[in-house]
Amino acid sequence: MYKHINDMKYISTRGDGRKLSASQAILKGLADDGGLFMPEKLPVFDFELKDLVGRDYKNTAYRIMRLYFTDYSEDELKECIDKAYDGKFDTESIIDIKHACGAFYIELFHGATIAFKDMALSILPHLMKVAAKKNNIHGRIVILTATSGDTGKAAMSGFADVEGTRIIVFYPKGGVSSIQELQMTTQKGANVEVFAVHGNFDDAQASVKKIFSDHAFKKLLADNDIMLSSANSINIGRLVPQIVYYVHAYIKLLEAGDINDGEKVNICVPTGNFGNILAAYFAKLMGLPVNKLICASNENKVLFDFFKTGIYDKNRNFTLTISPSMDILISSNFERLIYLSCGCSGAKTSKLMYELYSSGHYSADKSMMKFMSDFTGGFASEYENLENIKRVYKESGYIIDPHTSVASSVYEKYKNESHDDTKTLIAATASPYKFAKSVMGAIADINGMDDWEVIEMLNKTSGVAIPKAVIDIKDAPVIHKLECDIELMGDMVKKVLGLKV
């Protein structure tokens, strides 16, 4: 058993050499050299999984997070966890597991905004508040985030009216579902600002990273006692809490007698920015018995092509799909896997990332691909996705959203091609109510029906109550109507913060 690391330090994937505490890394979000923070050494479980059987989600969360966030006291961390995983979730167990069509679906959408992002963004504001106090930060903390649909709302919900913070969110206009857009544009909070940008998520995310690495802007912020941070999964404070639900799902399967102690499982994850599946991989490296990590892509299949060829190439047509949170060609968290695969070489990682941003592609060598052999990729076309939603419903009565369906479809193909009968967990990442038209359009005739009629139909068909998150926005006024071009995002941030443009 690995000895508990009492003083975990965090370093950049691009090798700038500085070592930060967990609270410092959470506050900064992104390293000064543009890299992502990684623990110097990944911890492993200092407990037996079977000993957690019968314990609640909060207990699992503490057991995992204390291995990473070592400069938080026991009381500080437990208080953050208690505040995060409370009555805002509509199930006492925080996650639910449903068995359908030969797989176990981990329902990660029982939080306030009915998407898996709630699992980590419910705790991040509390981690940041403690971190600010620990590091004597008395100025404003500004959370700057690009979203492909769900992170924005979950972050706004978490940070709304949190003292000493401001949150600015950019989302691609026309690149999210109508419910996702309404969730963001109706968000209350005196410290919240939302912009629809003219471009796709990759454009918005690249612009946010550019703002983070702008040294003149950093000086301007410092002069005005403002600290910039991120709520995207590039923030280690977002990523680590995501490890918890994979571990807890395994424990719940043990508890139910669905698996034996030490039995390996596969984990299949619908993947865009790579953070969710990376958390599953961290769980495996820590000691969770995992066989294969199945990376499921939609028609923007840059990751599928990488795992097949070893070449990451974003130079391709960008496709808007019915699984918009996965419409991504630059998977930011993939940099962390690249870093691990090249022996934690900051220099090599930095070189490959420079190639990506300068030419749009890079290649992994044989040793890197061998290191990543725990992963396999698959993708589902739009047609396959819709057909799979219908198949799962007809075979089991279970209704899944288009992102979860991508994973479900990919898993079916993987199982049929590999003949791997390992029990498999599928990350169910969003409530079907977030994408009601796509879901019900696959199952029934919805021609001529508006969003709310379709939602009522989904309610009758599924037997699942309409979530509060959907009811709340039905008649809510649209508060945020601002739009901007990608190249003006930096100016908009300055304007919101009252800085000279």
C-alpha positions as CSV (number, residue, x, y, z in Angstrom):
1,M,0.0,0.0,0.0
2,Y,1.4,3.4,-1.0
3,K,2.2,5.8,1.8
4,H,-0.1,8.8,2.1
5,I,1.6,11.9,0.6
6,N,1.4,14.5,3.3
7,D,2.5,17.4,1.1
8,M,1.2,16.9,-2.4
9,K,2.7,19.5,-4.9
10,Y,1.4,20.4,-8.3
11,I,3.5,21.1,-11.4
12,S,2.7,22.2,-15.0
13,T,2.4,19.7,-17.8
14,R,4.7,22.0,-19.8
15,G,7.5,22.0,-17.2
16,D,7.9,25.5,-15.9
17,G,9.4,24.0,-12.8
18,R,7.3,25.7,-10.1
19,K,5.6,23.6,-7.4
20,L,2.3,24.7,-6.0
21,S,0.2,23.4,-3.2
22,A,-3.3,22.1,-4.0
23,S,-5.0,25.3,-2.9
24,Q,-2.6,27.4,-5.0
25,A,-3.2,25.2,-8.1
26,I,-7.0,25.4,-7.6
27,L,-6.9,29.2,-7.4
28,K,-4.7,29.6,-10.5
29,G,-6.6,27.1,-12.6
30,L,-4.0,27.2,-15.4
31,A,-0.2,27.3,-15.1
32,D,1.7,30.4,-16.1
33,D,3.2,28.6,-19.1
34,G,-0.2,27.5,-20.4
35,G,0.1,24.0,-19.1
36,L,-2.3,22.1,-16.8
37,F,-1.5,21.3,-13.2
38,M,-0.7,17.7,-12.3
39,P,0.2,16.1,-9.0
40,E,4.0,15.4,-8.8
41,K,3.0,11.8,-8.2
42,L,-0.4,10.2,-8.4
43,P,-1.5,8.8,-5.1
44,V,-3.0,5.3,-4.7
45,F,-5.7,4.1,-2.4
46,D,-4.7,3.8,1.2
47,F,-7.9,1.9,2.0
48,E,-9.6,-1.3,0.8
49,L,-12.6,-0.7,-1.5
50,K,-14.7,-3.3,0.4
51,D,-14.2,-1.3,3.6
52,L,-16.3,1.5,2.0
53,V,-19.3,-0.7,1.4
54,G,-22.3,0.8,3.2
55,R,-20.7,4.3,3.5
56,D,-22.2,7.3,1.8
57,Y,-21.0,9.4,-1.1
58,K,-19.5,12.0,1.2
59,N,-17.3,9.4,2.9
60,T,-15.9,8.3,-0.5
61,A,-15.4,11.9,-1.5
62,Y,-13.3,12.6,1.6
63,R,-11.2,9.4,1.2
64,I,-10.3,10.3,-2.4
65,M,-9.9,14.1,-2.1
66,R,-7.7,14.1,1.0
67,L,-5.1,12.2,-1.0
68,Y,-4.9,15.1,-3.5
69,F,-5.8,18.2,-1.4
70,T,-3.2,17.7,1.3
71,D,-3.0,21.4,2.4
72,Y,-6.7,21.4,3.4
73,S,-7.3,20.3,6.9
74,E,-9.7,17.5,7.7
75,D,-12.3,19.9,8.9
76,E,-11.9,22.2,5.9
77,L,-12.3,19.4,3.4
78,K,-15.2,17.8,5.1
79,E,-17.0,21.1,5.4
80,C,-16.5,21.7,1.6
81,I,-17.9,18.2,0.9
82,D,-20.9,18.6,3.3
83,K,-21.8,21.9,1.6
84,A,-21.4,20.5,-1.9
85,Y,-23.3,17.2,-1.7
86,D,-26.5,18.2,0.1
87,G,-30.2,18.8,-0.7
88,K,-29.4,20.3,-4.1
89,F,-29.2,16.7,-5.4
90,D,-32.5,15.0,-6.0
91,T,-31.3,11.7,-4.7
92,E,-29.9,11.0,-1.3
93,S,-27.3,8.7,-2.8
94,I,-26.0,11.6,-5.1
95,I,-25.6,9.1,-8.0
96,D,-27.9,6.4,-9.1
97,I,-27.0,3.3,-11.1
98,K,-29.5,1.8,-13.6
99,H,-29.1,-1.6,-15.3
100,A,-30.2,-1.6,-19.0
101,C,-29.3,-3.5,-22.1
102,G,-26.5,-5.4,-20.4
103,A,-24.7,-2.3,-19.0
104,F,-24.7,-0.3,-15.8
105,Y,-25.5,3.4,-16.3
106,I,-24.0,5.7,-13.7
107,E,-26.5,8.6,-13.5
108,L,-24.4,11.6,-12.8
109,F,-27.2,14.2,-13.5
110,H,-29.1,14.4,-10.2
111,G,-27.7,17.8,-9.3
112,A,-29.1,21.3,-9.6
113,T,-28.4,21.7,-13.3
114,I,-29.1,18.0,-14.3
115,A,-25.7,17.4,-15.8
116,F,-22.5,15.5,-14.6
117,K,-20.7,18.9,-14.2
118,D,-22.7,19.4,-11.0
119,M,-20.7,16.6,-9.4
120,A,-17.5,18.7,-9.4
121,L,-18.8,22.2,-9.7
122,S,-20.9,21.9,-6.5
123,I,-17.7,21.7,-4.5
124,L,-15.3,23.9,-6.5
125,P,-16.6,27.3,-5.1
126,H,-16.1,26.0,-1.6
127,L,-12.6,24.7,-2.4
128,M,-11.8,28.1,-3.8
129,K,-13.2,30.1,-0.9
130,V,-11.0,28.0,1.5
131,A,-8.0,28.3,-0.8
132,A,-8.4,32.1,-1.0
133,K,-8.4,32.3,2.8
134,K,-5.4,29.9,3.1
135,N,-3.4,32.0,0.6
136,N,-4.4,35.4,2.0
137,I,-6.2,36.4,-1.2
138,H,-8.4,39.4,-0.3
139,G,-9.2,40.7,-3.8
140,R,-11.8,39.5,-6.2
141,I,-11.5,36.0,-7.8
142,V,-12.8,36.1,-11.3
143,I,-13.9,32.8,-12.8
144,L,-13.5,32.8,-16.6
145,T,-15.0,29.8,-18.4
146,A,-15.8,28.7,-22.0
147,T,-18.6,26.1,-22.1
148,S,-19.9,23.6,-24.7
149,G,-23.2,23.6,-22.9
150,D,-23.2,22.3,-19.3
151,T,-20.1,23.6,-17.5
152,G,-21.3,27.2,-17.9
153,K,-24.6,26.7,-16.1
154,A,-23.2,24.4,-13.4
155,A,-20.4,26.9,-12.7
156,M,-22.8,29.9,-12.6
157,S,-25.1,28.0,-10.3
158,G,-22.2,27.2,-8.0
159,F,-20.6,30.6,-8.0
160,A,-23.8,32.8,-8.2
161,D,-23.6,35.4,-5.4
162,V,-20.6,33.8,-3.8
163,E,-18.9,36.7,-1.9
164,G,-15.6,37.8,-3.4
165,T,-16.1,36.1,-6.8
166,R,-17.2,37.1,-10.3
167,I,-18.0,34.6,-13.0
168,I,-17.9,35.2,-16.8
169,V,-19.1,32.5,-19.1
170,F,-18.8,32.3,-22.9
171,Y,-20.9,29.8,-24.9
172,P,-21.1,29.2,-28.7
173,K,-24.2,30.8,-30.1
174,G,-26.3,28.1,-31.8
175,G,-24.0,25.4,-30.5
176,V,-26.0,24.4,-27.4
177,S,-29.5,23.0,-26.9
178,S,-32.4,25.4,-26.3
179,I,-32.7,24.2,-22.7
180,Q,-29.0,24.6,-22.1
181,E,-29.1,28.1,-23.5
182,L,-32.1,29.0,-21.4
183,Q,-30.4,27.6,-18.3
184,M,-27.6,30.0,-18.8
185,T,-29.4,33.1,-20.0
186,T,-31.9,33.0,-17.1
187,Q,-29.3,32.6,-14.4
188,K,-29.7,35.0,-11.5
189,G,-26.7,36.5,-9.6
190,A,-25.2,39.9,-9.2
191,N,-21.8,38.5,-10.0
192,V,-22.8,36.6,-13.1
193,E,-22.2,37.5,-16.8
194,V,-22.9,35.4,-19.8
195,F,-21.9,35.9,-23.5
196,A,-23.0,34.1,-26.6
197,V,-20.0,34.1,-28.9
198,H,-20.0,33.9,-32.7
199,G,-17.9,30.8,-33.2
200,N,-17.6,27.2,-31.9
201,F,-16.5,25.9,-28.5
202,D,-12.9,25.3,-29.6
203,D,-12.6,29.0,-30.7
204,A,-14.0,30.2,-27.3
205,Q,-11.8,27.9,-25.3
206,A,-8.7,28.9,-27.2
207,S,-9.5,32.6,-26.6
208,V,-10.0,31.9,-22.9
209,K,-6.6,30.2,-22.7
210,K,-5.1,33.2,-24.6
211,I,-6.6,35.6,-22.0
212,F,-5.1,33.5,-19.2
213,S,-1.6,33.6,-20.8
214,D,-1.7,37.3,-21.6
215,H,1.1,38.8,-19.3
216,A,0.0,42.4,-19.8
217,F,-3.6,41.5,-18.8
218,K,-2.3,39.6,-15.8
219,K,-0.4,42.7,-14.6
220,L,-3.6,44.8,-15.2
221,L,-5.6,42.3,-13.1
222,A,-2.9,42.3,-10.3
223,D,-2.9,46.1,-10.2
224,N,-6.6,46.0,-9.6
225,D,-6.4,43.2,-7.0
226,I,-8.1,40.6,-9.2
227,M,-7.1,37.0,-9.5
228,L,-8.2,35.0,-12.6
229,S,-9.2,31.3,-12.3
230,S,-11.2,28.7,-14.3
231,A,-14.1,26.4,-13.6
232,N,-13.3,24.2,-16.7
233,S,-12.0,20.7,-16.1
234,I,-8.5,22.2,-16.8
235,N,-8.7,23.2,-13.1
236,I,-7.4,20.3,-10.9
237,G,-10.2,21.3,-8.4
238,R,-12.7,20.2,-11.1
239,L,-11.0,17.1,-12.1
240,V,-10.3,15.4,-8.7
241,P,-13.9,15.4,-7.5
242,Q,-14.8,13.5,-10.7
243,I,-12.7,10.6,-9.6
244,V,-15.0,10.1,-6.7
245,Y,-18.1,9.0,-8.6
246,Y,-16.3,6.2,-10.4
247,V,-15.0,4.8,-7.1
248,H,-18.4,5.2,-5.5
249,A,-20.2,3.5,-8.4
250,Y,-17.9,0.5,-8.0
251,I,-18.6,0.4,-4.3
252,K,-22.4,0.5,-5.0
253,L,-22.0,-2.4,-7.4
254,L,-20.1,-4.3,-4.7
255,E,-22.8,-3.5,-2.2
256,A,-25.5,-4.7,-4.5
257,G,-23.7,-8.0,-5.3
258,D,-23.4,-7.1,-9.0
259,I,-19.6,-7.5,-8.9
260,N,-17.1,-9.3,-6.7
261,D,-14.4,-7.5,-4.7
262,G,-11.4,-7.0,-7.1
263,E,-13.5,-7.8,-10.2
264,K,-12.4,-5.6,-13.1
265,V,-14.9,-3.4,-15.0
266,N,-14.9,-1.4,-18.2
267,I,-15.8,2.2,-18.1
268,C,-17.3,3.9,-21.2
269,V,-17.5,7.6,-21.3
270,P,-19.0,10.1,-23.9
271,T,-16.0,12.3,-24.4
272,G,-15.4,15.9,-25.5
273,N,-12.9,17.7,-23.4
274,F,-11.5,14.4,-22.0
275,G,-11.8,15.4,-18.4
276,N,-14.5,12.9,-17.4
277,I,-12.7,9.8,-18.9
278,L,-9.4,11.1,-17.5
279,A,-10.9,11.0,-14.0
280,A,-11.8,7.4,-14.6
281,Y,-8.2,6.7,-15.7
282,F,-6.9,8.4,-12.5
283,A,-9.2,6.1,-10.5
284,K,-7.7,3.1,-12.3
285,L,-4.1,4.4,-11.6
286,M,-5.1,4.8,-7.9
287,G,-6.2,1.2,-7.7
288,L,-9.8,0.9,-9.0
289,P,-10.1,-2.5,-10.8
290,V,-10.6,-1.3,-14.4
291,N,-10.0,-3.2,-17.5
292,K,-10.7,-0.9,-20.5
293,L,-11.5,2.7,-20.8
294,I,-13.8,3.2,-23.8
295,C,-13.5,6.7,-25.2
296,A,-16.8,7.4,-27.1
297,S,-16.9,10.2,-29.6
298,N,-19.6,11.7,-31.8
299,E,-19.0,12.7,-35.4
300,N,-16.3,15.1,-34.2
301,K,-14.1,12.0,-33.8
302,V,-10.7,13.5,-33.3
303,L,-10.0,11.2,-30.3
304,F,-11.2,8.1,-32.0
305,D,-8.9,8.9,-34.9
306,F,-6.0,9.4,-32.5
307,F,-6.4,6.1,-30.7
308,K,-6.6,4.4,-34.1
309,T,-3.6,6.2,-35.8
310,G,-1.5,7.9,-33.1
311,I,-2.1,11.3,-34.9
312,Y,-4.1,14.1,-33.2
313,D,-5.4,16.2,-36.1
314,K,-7.9,19.0,-35.5
315,N,-7.7,20.1,-39.2
316,R,-11.1,18.9,-40.1
317,N,-14.7,20.1,-40.6
318,F,-16.4,20.9,-37.3
319,T,-19.9,19.3,-37.0
320,L,-22.8,20.5,-34.9
321,T,-24.5,17.4,-33.5
322,I,-27.4,16.5,-31.2
323,S,-24.7,15.9,-28.5
324,P,-23.4,19.4,-28.5
325,S,-21.3,19.2,-25.3
326,M,-19.0,16.8,-27.2
327,D,-18.7,19.1,-30.3
328,I,-15.0,19.7,-29.6
329,L,-11.9,19.3,-31.7
330,I,-9.3,20.3,-29.1
331,S,-9.7,18.2,-26.0
332,S,-7.9,20.2,-23.4
333,N,-7.6,17.5,-20.7
334,F,-5.9,15.2,-23.2
335,E,-2.8,17.1,-22.5
336,R,-2.6,15.5,-19.1
337,L,-2.7,12.0,-20.7
338,I,0.0,13.1,-23.2
339,Y,2.1,14.3,-20.3
340,L,1.8,10.9,-18.5
341,S,2.5,9.0,-21.7
342,C,5.7,10.7,-22.4
343,G,7.2,10.0,-19.0
344,C,6.0,13.3,-17.5
345,S,8.3,15.3,-19.7
346,G,7.3,18.9,-19.7
347,A,9.6,19.7,-22.6
348,K,8.0,17.0,-24.8
349,T,4.5,17.9,-23.8
350,S,5.2,21.5,-24.5
351,K,6.6,20.7,-27.9
352,L,3.6,18.6,-28.9
353,M,1.1,21.3,-27.7
354,Y,3.0,23.9,-29.7
355,E,2.7,21.7,-32.8
356,L,-1.0,21.4,-32.2
357,Y,-1.6,25.1,-32.0
358,S,0.8,26.0,-34.8
359,S,0.0,23.3,-37.3
360,G,-3.2,21.7,-36.0
361,H,-1.7,18.3,-35.4
362,Y,0.9,16.2,-33.7
363,S,2.0,12.5,-33.6
364,A,2.5,10.2,-30.6
365,D,5.4,7.8,-30.7
366,K,5.1,4.0,-30.2
367,S,6.1,4.2,-26.5
368,M,3.4,6.8,-25.9
369,M,0.7,4.7,-27.7
370,K,1.8,1.6,-25.7
371,F,1.4,3.6,-22.5
372,M,-2.2,4.5,-23.6
373,S,-3.2,0.9,-24.4
374,D,-5.7,0.9,-21.5
375,F,-7.8,3.2,-23.8
376,T,-9.8,2.2,-26.8
377,G,-11.8,4.6,-29.0
378,G,-15.1,4.4,-30.8
379,F,-17.6,6.8,-32.4
380,A,-21.3,7.0,-33.2
381,S,-22.7,8.8,-36.2
382,E,-25.8,11.0,-35.8
383,Y,-27.9,8.2,-37.3
384,E,-26.4,5.6,-35.0
385,N,-27.0,7.9,-32.0
386,L,-30.7,8.4,-32.7
387,E,-31.2,4.7,-33.5
388,N,-29.5,3.7,-30.2
389,I,-31.7,6.0,-28.2
390,K,-34.7,4.2,-29.7
391,R,-33.1,0.7,-29.2
392,V,-32.3,1.3,-25.5
393,Y,-35.9,2.5,-24.9
394,K,-37.5,-0.3,-26.9
395,E,-35.4,-3.0,-25.2
396,S,-35.5,-1.7,-21.6
397,G,-37.9,1.3,-21.3
398,Y,-34.9,3.4,-20.2
399,I,-34.5,6.8,-21.9
400,I,-31.0,8.3,-22.2
401,D,-29.8,11.6,-23.5
402,P,-27.8,12.0,-26.8
403,H,-24.4,12.1,-25.0
404,T,-25.0,9.0,-23.0
405,S,-26.4,7.4,-26.1
406,V,-23.1,8.0,-27.9
407,A,-21.3,6.0,-25.2
408,S,-24.0,3.4,-25.2
409,S,-23.8,3.0,-29.0
410,V,-20.0,2.8,-28.9
411,Y,-20.1,0.2,-26.2
412,E,-22.5,-2.0,-28.2
413,K,-20.1,-1.9,-31.2
414,Y,-17.1,-2.5,-28.9
415,K,-18.8,-5.5,-27.2
416,N,-19.8,-7.0,-30.6
417,E,-16.3,-6.5,-32.1
418,S,-14.1,-7.5,-29.2
419,H,-16.3,-10.1,-27.6
420,D,-15.2,-8.6,-24.2
421,D,-17.9,-9.6,-21.7
422,T,-16.4,-7.6,-18.8
423,K,-19.1,-5.8,-16.9
424,T,-19.3,-2.2,-18.1
425,L,-20.2,1.1,-16.5
426,I,-21.5,3.8,-18.8
427,A,-21.3,7.4,-17.7
428,A,-24.8,8.8,-18.1
429,T,-23.8,12.5,-18.3
430,A,-27.1,14.4,-18.6
431,S,-30.8,14.2,-18.0
432,P,-32.8,13.5,-21.2
433,Y,-34.8,16.5,-20.3
434,K,-31.9,18.7,-21.3
435,F,-32.3,17.4,-24.9
436,A,-35.9,16.5,-25.0
437,K,-36.5,17.2,-28.7
438,S,-33.6,15.0,-29.8
439,V,-34.5,12.2,-27.4
440,M,-38.3,12.1,-28.2
441,G,-37.6,12.7,-31.9
442,A,-35.8,9.4,-31.9
443,I,-38.6,7.6,-30.1
444,A,-41.8,9.2,-31.4
445,D,-43.3,11.7,-33.9
446,I,-42.9,15.2,-32.5
447,N,-43.6,17.2,-35.6
448,G,-45.3,20.5,-34.8
449,M,-44.6,20.3,-31.1
450,D,-42.8,23.0,-29.2
451,D,-40.1,22.4,-26.5
452,W,-42.5,22.3,-23.6
453,E,-45.0,20.0,-25.3
454,V,-42.1,17.6,-26.0
455,I,-41.0,17.8,-22.3
456,E,-44.6,16.8,-21.3
457,M,-44.4,13.9,-23.7
458,L,-41.1,12.8,-22.3
459,N,-42.5,12.9,-18.8
460,K,-45.4,10.6,-19.8
461,T,-43.2,8.3,-21.8
462,S,-40.4,7.9,-19.2
463,G,-42.4,8.1,-16.0
464,V,-39.6,10.3,-14.7
465,A,-40.6,13.5,-13.0
466,I,-39.7,16.8,-14.8
467,P,-36.6,18.1,-13.0
468,K,-36.9,21.3,-11.0
469,A,-34.1,22.7,-13.2
470,V,-36.4,22.5,-16.2
471,I,-39.5,23.7,-14.4
472,D,-37.6,26.7,-13.0
473,I,-36.7,28.1,-16.5
474,K,-40.1,27.6,-18.2
475,D,-41.3,31.1,-17.3
476,A,-38.0,32.7,-16.1
477,P,-37.1,36.0,-17.8
478,V,-34.0,36.0,-20.0
479,I,-31.5,38.2,-18.2
480,H,-28.4,37.7,-20.3
481,K,-28.6,38.8,-24.0
482,L,-25.1,39.9,-24.8
483,E,-23.2,38.5,-27.8
484,C,-19.7,39.1,-29.1
485,D,-17.2,37.9,-31.7
486,I,-14.4,35.6,-30.6
487,E,-11.7,38.2,-31.1
488,L,-13.5,40.6,-28.7
489,M,-13.8,38.2,-25.7
490,G,-10.8,39.8,-24.0
491,D,-12.3,43.3,-24.3
492,M,-15.6,42.0,-22.9
493,V,-13.8,40.6,-19.9
494,K,-12.2,43.9,-19.2
495,K,-15.5,45.8,-19.7
496,V,-17.3,43.5,-17.2
497,L,-14.5,44.0,-14.7
498,G,-14.5,47.8,-15.2
499,L,-11.0,47.8,-16.6
500,K,-9.8,50.1,-19.4
501,V,-10.2,48.4,-22.8
